Structure formats: C-alpha cells, structure tokens
Amino acid sequence: MALDTNRVLRIGVVYRGQILAERVLDRRIDVTVGSKADSTVQISADVHPDFPASVSLAVLHKEAYHLLLPEDPSIQLNLRGGPSGGSGFSDSDVVKVKGKRAVAIEGYTGGSLALGDIILMFQFVRGDSVPTETREETVLRIGLVFESRLLSDQIFQAGETVRVGSGKDDRIVLPDTDYKGERAVFKVGKDGKVAVTLPAASKLRLAADGAPMNEQDAISKGIARKAGNGLDLTIGLKSRGRASLGPYTLLFQVVRRTITVPVMPRKSLIGQIMQPLTSDPVWSVSFLVSVLLIGSIVSQAVIFQRTTGKYLKSQRLEEEHIATTYEVVIEEKEEEPPPEKVQDVKSNEAKKAEQEEIKREKKPKKKRPAKVEKPQSTGKTVDLEKRKRNARKVVAKRTIAGALLGKGGAATKLFAEGGEGDTAVIAKTFGGDSGAGEGGDGPGKGIQLAGGGGGGGTVEQVKAGSSKGFGSRKKIATKKKIKREKKVRISLSAGALGGSGAGKSGVARVIARKNSAVRRCYESALRKTPGLSGKVKVRFTVGTAGTITAVTVIGASGDFATCIKGKFRRIRGLPLLPSPQSFTQSYVFTKS
C-alpha cells in the first residue's frame, strides 16, 4: 500500500477525564507519552505526579506507523476507518515489531487506546508533505529527584550550559528554603564530552563504561580532580552519575538519541520564485499584474526620455550656451589718414592784392626807431587830417572794419563820430585797448581786430578788395579722427571637469562659478590679438587646504596664459581634500 506522505499524526492525552495535551507531529518519529524528558508528548510530573514515566503508543517500521498492542487483555483498543471502511482488525494484521506485537495503522483514519485512567487518542489529518531525515546526536540527560519522586527529566543539546541551584538565573531552580549551597554546572561540548563542576560534599557516584566508582575512586583514576572546595570531572558517552544537593538527588547521563527532522529541498533561485506562481493562483495573478504595472512605468519612462527628455536636454544645452555667451564692445582704432593740404580758393582781385602786398614787402623797410619815452610837448603842430587818412588805410587793409568802408559806410560814420582820429577808436569799438600801430603790421601776421591788443582775437583770414565785402577765400576742413565701435560676440564653452576623487563634484561647482573671470582674460586678449580663438586646457592641483597649488595652461601663451593662471590661483572655497588631487578643465573660446 502506497503511503500518503501528506498526512500527519495528531495525538491527544486524556487523564482522569481531563485533557492534558494535544499535539500534531510535524515529523515521523516513534511516539511515547509520559513524564520522562525524552517523551514525544511530555506530561508535567509536578502537576500530575502519578502519571506513568513512559507509555509507548506507536513505532515506525518500514517508514510506516505501527500501533503497539499491550499484553494486558483488559486494555481497550479501538480503530476507525479501516481499509475496507469498517473498524477493528484481525489476527492476520498483527506483526512483530522490535519484539512486540503491533498493527499497521497507516490504513486507518484514527483510534484510541485506554490504559486505566489514561486514554491515548490518535488521528491522521491532512498536512504539508515535508521530507524528513534521521539524525543522531549526543545529549545530556538530567533528572531531579526529591524524596524518591522524579520532579523533572530534561534533555540538553551540545553547546548548552546547565546550572542547577537556588539562583534565579539557574536553568534548574531549587527552592532556597531547602538548598542554599553552591550550584552544580554542566557544560555540554560539541564533541560529546560534558564538563561537570560539583560542590563539596556532593557524594558523587559515577559509572564510566559500566564500572561503578565513588568520589575517591574517580579522583585516583584521574576522571575527577579537586578544584577549591568543589570537584571537576569530564564524562563521555555511556557515562552516568549521581550527586546530592542537600535533600535533592541529581541524576545525569550522556546518551545518544536518534531524531527525525524535516528537510527542506534546496531549490534554485528561479525555482523559489516560480514555486508560488505554480502553487497559488491568487499570488500568481497578483505577481503578473505587478510585473505589467512595472513594465508600463518603465516603458513610459523610456518614451518620455526619447521624446520630451531629448527636447528638454537640447533646451538646457542651448540655455547653458546662451548663459556662457555675451557681447562686449571692443574699440578698434583705424589709422588716421594724413591731413590734406588746405586749398585756398581766391578771387582774381584778392590774388592781385596779395601780389601787390608781396611786392611791397620785398622793398627794404625803414628801421623803426627804438621806442623811447614820450617826450613832453615841444609845441609842434600835429596834422590831424593826415593821421585820420593813415588810420583809414590800416583799418581797410588789416581789420574786419575794412569791409564796411565806402560812401555812407559804417566806418565813415565811425570815424566821423570818433573825434579822436586815431585807431584807438576802432580798437575800443571792437574790444581793443591799444593803438593800431602796435597791433602787428606784417601781412604774414594774419588779420587782426583793430588795435590787435589783448581784446582782439585771430579769425579766418579775409582779404579786402572785393566789391562783395568779404573775400572769396575758402578753407577745406581736414577729416576728423574717427573711432568706430564694433560689437563682438564672445562664446566660452566649458567642458566637464576631468579627474577623479571624492571631492570632484565640489571642485567642479567652484570652478564653474569662475567662468566669467576666464572670459575677461579672453576679452582682454582680443584687444591685442583680434583673431584669437581656439581650445585651452587648464591642468591644476587642489591641495589639502582648499587652495590651488599648481596651474598649467595648455593652448595659450603670453599675457593670456598668465591671466588664466592668476584667476585660478586666486580661487578660494574649494573642498578640503584628504590628499592633493589633480584635475583638468577645458575651455573653447570663439569670436563672431
């Protein structure tokens, strides 16, 4: 008959009409019920001291449960849900297992066994199909006896430390009213050895490899040794002993037990992921919906990046380029053309008057006597009419008043009303304050106001002799010096900071804020070299104090390179680095 490994055994214990325990066995092991520590279903001896130490209910034989049949005919056994649908069993179903009569119960749904006041019930129920394996391990078994009654029986595995005494932190606590001595300590090693420390006067009795001995024999054989007021010993497998702790008796034994434990199969990562999908349809649908939702989010992000993301990136790059491009006004001086010669355009009458003047100048001039102090009047008569005629000639030739001469002219009236008959009249009229005779006679002196003194000023030369009053002489002005201003667009493109290290991002932010200073170096260099453009690379080292210790400029020379080095050396606010690090910053300078 094939076994249904998806069934587990459920055990119930009823004692004197009271349910003491109910347990579902998650692994297939031999089933015992009692107050012993190694019982499958353990009953507390303190609460129920009359309960038997151990009652065998079922054993495993050929990986199948077999119910043990007691020898006492008064014991009642009941089986339900047999293979044929009925209950009970026949003598042909009885087999020998471990020297005892037993019946295979895998084909039944449940049953019960009555032993006096004890009723043991069992039932097969549905459970998870879990593979198991059988293991063996060395354990320490400790029993506590008081007045010939077993109080506790416990199993301790390798690596545990068991303290027995009246302290609150002891594993097995004794009432302090009965015992106030030193504690006993048991240390279970992983190699199967147990180190035991007992207090003085513990009355040790020991059996090692079947040979009983007392405390003195154990010391003489080297199994035990004195340690202060206590006793230390090491026991191994198949060793047992007994020690007294006041009115309590401590029983200890090193045994080897066999246990059956579930073993989870090792699955690959893909198998662990796919197992819920194949076993639980609700979880499978939820997982698929989650995958589809995540996939839609990822696809939307990809579509956004390919459309809007590219547009935003191009816009950002354009804005960065505009932010690094500005217009400056650079004065470009044009060479001043040589001054043109002034051409005098003169009338024929003016040219004739000028020639006559030149001829008169060529004649030898009479030397004027040195100016002497005006002597006192000697009574000589002065011809006033002659002086007036001389004054008119001087005014007509050398002053602007000559344009006003003629009949009824302003000069005639001026001289008629002057009354003084001297050039001082003209000088006073036009702002002069001295006589015309001392205003400069030569034709090369330029035309003067009458009197030629401090009140007059030099004006454009005008020759008299034309019926129109003013001469037709014209003067062509020279071209003035012109400064033209041209607007030049300067573009600076800064590349990403080259280098590595923990402080690279902080250094990049500080260097980016200094782009305007580098632009000013380029602007200054353009004034000397208008066609300057190209790529410049700056290699610099940041020290541990947050300053730049070394700068090298590649692609520029002269004042341009010196200016860039100076800007970089004056940079402050850089991050403090654990050690000096080198970086590279590139710039592209263009002019349009």
FIZA-179059 format. One record per residue (C-alpha): x, y, z; residue in one letter. Coordinates in steps of 0.25 Angstrom, whole numbers, plus 5000, padded with zeros to 4 digits. Layout:
// FIZA-179059
XYZa...
//
This chain:
// FIZA-179059
500050005000m500650134996a500750235007l500150375007d501250465012t500350575012n499750525025r500250555039v499950495053l499050565063r499250515078i498250545089g498450505104v497350505114v497650475129y496450445138r495550515129g496450635127q497150675114i498550685118l499250705104a498950715089e500050715079r500150705064v501450635060l502150705048d503150595046r503050445046r503650385059i503350285070d502250335079v502350325094t501550385105v502050415119g502750505129s504150465124k504950575117a505050495104d503550465103s502950515090t501750565098v502250605111q501350625124i501850705135s502250625147a502050735157d500550755153v500250605151h501250525159p500450395157d500550395142f501450285137p502850315133a502750265119s501650195110v501950145096s500850175087l501450155072a502750125066v503250145051l503450015044h503850025029k503450175029e502050135034a501350155047y501050035055h500250035068l500749945079l499849845085l499949835101p499949695107e498849725117d497549675111p496749775119s497349895111i496349945101q496749975087l495950045076n496250065062l495350145052r495250165037g496050035033g496449995018p495049935016s494350045022g494049965035g494749975049s495549875057g496649785052f496849635051s498049545056d498549545041s498849695043d499749665055v501249675052v502549665061k503249805062v504449815072k504049685079g502649745081k501249715075r500849835066a499749865056v500049955044a499150075045i499450155033e498150105026g497250155038y496750295040t496950285055g496750215068g496950215083s497650135094l497050125108a498050095119l497350105133g497150255135d497950295123i497350305109i498250325097l497550365084m498250385070f497750435057q498250445043f498050585038v498450665025r499750735026g500850785017d501750685010s503150705016v504250615014p505050575027t506350515030e506850435043t508050495051r508850445063e509350545073e510050535087t509250605098v509250615113l508050565121r507850625135i506750575145g506450635158l505850545170v505250595183f504850485193e504950375183s504050455174r504450495160l504250645159l504850675145s505550605134d506150685123q507050675110i508150775107f508850785094q510250815090a510750955093g509750985105e510151015119t509250965130v509351025144r508650955156v508451035169g507551135176s507951255168g506951325159k507751315147d507951165148d507451065138r506850975148i506451045161v506350985174l505551045186p506451135194d505751085207t506250945204d507650975198y508651095200k509951035195g510751045183e510151015169r510550905160a510950935146v510950845133f511550895120k511150805108v512250815098g512050795083k513050675083d512150595092g512850625105k512250685117v513050765127a512350755141v512650845153t512050795167l512050865180p512750805192a512050685200a511250655187s511450505190k511850475175l511550335170r512050305156l511950195146a512850205134a512850095123d511950015133g512950015144a512350085157p513250175166m513150275177n513850405178e515150355183q515250255172d514950355161a516050445167i517050335167s516750295153k516950435148g515450455144i515150555155a516050655162r515950755173k515650895170a515650985182g514450935191n513850875179g514050755169l514350765154d514150645145l513950615130t512950505125i512650445112g511750355104l511150235112k511550305125s510550335137r510550385151g509850435163r510150555173a509450605185s509050755186l508450765200g507150685200p507150675185y507850565177t508350605163l508450495153l509250515140f509550435128q510150455114v509350375103v509250375088r507850395083r507250385069t506350495063i505550515051t505550655046v504950715033p505850745022v505450855012m505950834998p506950924992r506350994980k507051094971s506651244971l505751224959i505051104965g504851184978q504251294970i503351204961m502851114973q501851224978p501351244963l501051094961t500451074975s499651194978d498751254966p498451374974v499851404977w500151374962s499151474957v499651584967s501051564963f500751574948l499951704950v501151754958s502051724946v501151784936l501051914944l502551924946i502751894931g501752004927s502452104937i503852064930v503252084916s502652214919q503952264925a504752214912v503752284903i503852414911f505352404911q505352384896r504352504893t504252604904t505552574910g506352594898k505552734895y505852774910l507352734909k507452814896s506752934902q507652924914r508952914906l508453034898e508153114911e509553084916e510253124903h509453264903i509853274918a511353264914t511253354902t511153504903y511453634895e512553724898v512953854891v514353854887i514953994881e515653964868e516554094865k516654124850e517954184845e517754334844e517954384829p518954484827p518354624827p518054684813e518654814809k517754934810v517454994797q517155144797d516155184787v516355334784k515755434775s516555494764n516455634771e516955564784a518155504777k518555634771k518455704784a519355594790e520355604779q520455754782e520655734797e521755634794i522455734785k522355844796r522955744806e524155724797k524455874797k525455904808p524755944821k525156064829k525656034842k524756084853r525456154864p525456094877a524356124886k524656244895v523956304906e522956404901k523556544902p522856664907q522156744897s523056834889t521956924883g522056854869k520656854862t520056714858v519356704845d518056634850l517556604836e518756534831k518656444844r517256404840k517556374826r518656274831n517756214841a516756184830r517756114821k518156024833v516755994836v516355964822a517555864820k517755794833r516355794841t514955744838i514555884838a515055894824g513855824819a513055944824l513756054816l513156134805g512156244804k511256244815g511856124821g511956094836a513456124836a513256264831t512156294841k513056224852l514256314849f513356434847a512856414861e514056374868g514656504869g516056454873e516556424859g517356304864d517256154863t516856144877a515456184873v515356054865i516055974876a515156014886k513955994877t514355844874f514955814888g516355864887g517055954897d518356004890s518656074877g518656004863a520156044861g520555934870e519655824867g520655764857g520855814842d521355694834g520455624824p520855494830g520255524844k518855494840g517655584840i517455654854q516455734860l516655874861a517755904871g518255764871g518355774886g517855674897g516455694894g516555644879g516655504874g517155434861t516055394852v515955334838e516755414828q515855504819v516455594808k515855724805a515755774791g514455704787s513255784784s512455684792k513155724805g513755584809f514855514801g514455384794s515555314800r515055174805k515755074814k515454914813i515454854827a516254734830t515654604833k515454574848k515954454855k514854354855i514754244865k513854124861r513254034871e512953894867k512053794875k512753654876v512053534881r512953444890i512553304893s513253224904l512953074905s513453004918a513552854917g513352754928a514452754939l515452644937g515952564948g515452474960s515352464975g514352494986a514352644984g514252654969k512752704969s513052814979g514352854971v513452854959a512452954965r513453054970v514253054956i512853074948a512653204956r513953254951k513653244936n513353394936s514753424941a515353344930v514453414920r515053544924r516453494921c515953454907y515353594905e516653664909s517453574900a516553604888l516853754889r518353714886k518053594876t516653614869p516753484863g516953404875l516153274877s516253124880g516353024891k517053044904v517352934915k517652974929v518252864938r518252894953f518552834966t517652854979v518352834992g517852795005t517652935010a516552964999g517453044990t518053024977i519552994978t519952974963a519453024950v519852994936t519153054923v519252984910i518853044897g519053194901a520353274904s520753414907g519853504915d518653414912f519253294919a519753384931t518353444933c517753304933i518753254943k518553374952g517053354952k517253204956f518253234967r517253334974r516153234974i515653204989r514553124995g515052994989l514652864997p515752815007l516252685001l516952575009p518152584999s518552664987p517752634975q517952684960s516852724951f516752774937t515752884932q515652914917s515053044910y514753074896v514853224892f514153274880t513853404874k512753444864s
//
